[in-house]
Amino acid sequence: MADNKSKKGKSDRNKVSGSENYEIQYFKEKMGVSSQAVTGAIRATGSNDRKVLEKYLKERHGK
């Protein structure tokens, strides 16, 4: 599902859209992991919430 660019609130900033390359690129650089790690984290957790993904990646990759 594409990111709705007309909705620019706090709830949108708390999500990482797996279908938007620029969001994956930003998050991977922030976390110091690969794009595959970010998309894998989204699949593994079943969530696109930033805090959930950060926690998962820190536990998984030690970063």
Secondary structure, DSSP 8 states (H G I E B T S, - for coil): ----TT--SHHHHTB--TT-HHHHHHHHHHHT--HHHHHHHHHHHT--BHHHHHHHHHHHH--
